[in-house]
Amino acid sequence: MEPSFNISGPCVPGEHYMLSPAARLTQVMHLIDERKLFTLHAGHQTGKMTCARWLVKHYNQGDRYFCTWVDIQAARENPAWDARRSIC
């Protein structure tokens, strides 16, 4: 499959044309190394999810951190959803 330009959702390397988020995340990685809190806050369709997924993959390739991805969008879209029942 030939790469294409993505206009919705996260970018997938090899599937979409994209630049590595690494250069944009050096300050975030510094905060992580210092055990500081941070937020990824930006406008719609600016690469927040792509960056977050890249961070998870990057840190899971090493042996210092174990990262996981949790998408809580379902709770926002369905206020009646009860996370306590889904986790067990």
Secondary structure as GFF3:
##gff-version 3
##sequence-region A 1 88
A	DSSP	three_ten_helix	21	25	.	.	.	ID=ss1
A	DSSP	alpha_helix	26	33	.	.	.	ID=ss2
A	DSSP	alpha_helix	48	60	.	.	.	ID=ss3
A	DSSP	alpha_helix	73	77	.	.	.	ID=ss4
A	DSSP	alpha_helix	83	87	.	.	.	ID=ss5
###
